[in-house]
């Protein structure tokens, strides 16, 4: 009887290990999703990325695999948050070459094309971070930038009325992308 129990116990342990191993490698496609808000909240609409991140945090409940990072104007110091993630969403105020005041979403290979005009030092840092992550061979599988062109870049706290109206759409687009990523296996 003792041998049967011993064999049964070993078989159960092997099955449990194989089940656990298969579950952790197959259950989710993205083990770490980083959401980064960029911008200087002291310059009006330049703080759009941080405002969008805060709105997302207040209106959502995501699993522990989703991390929200207030990147402010830290630039290249945020490199680890890019390189350590499987998927990244970055909120920022941005100015495409030709634009309307609306929410823009850029994915993966579209990203290098979005920075045509620099508004602050963190934008250059973000471009450089992507280049360094590529050189290190540590680019996330998915990277998305969500932003809107600023109207007011004067020294004041808070978004202009026009950009505040775009905030819910930017947050909703991010939620859709995050939920899609969380559903992928």
Secondary structure, 3 states (H helix, E strand, C coil): CHHHHHHHHHHHHHHHHHHHHHHHHHCCCCCCEEEEEECCCCEHHHHHHHHHHHHHHHHCCCCCCEEEEEEECCHHHHHHHHHCCCEEEEEEECCCCCCCCCEEEEEHHHHHHCCCCCCCHHHHHHHHHHHHHHHHCCCCCEEEEEEECCCCCCCECCCCHHHHHHHHHHHHHHHHHHHHHHHCC
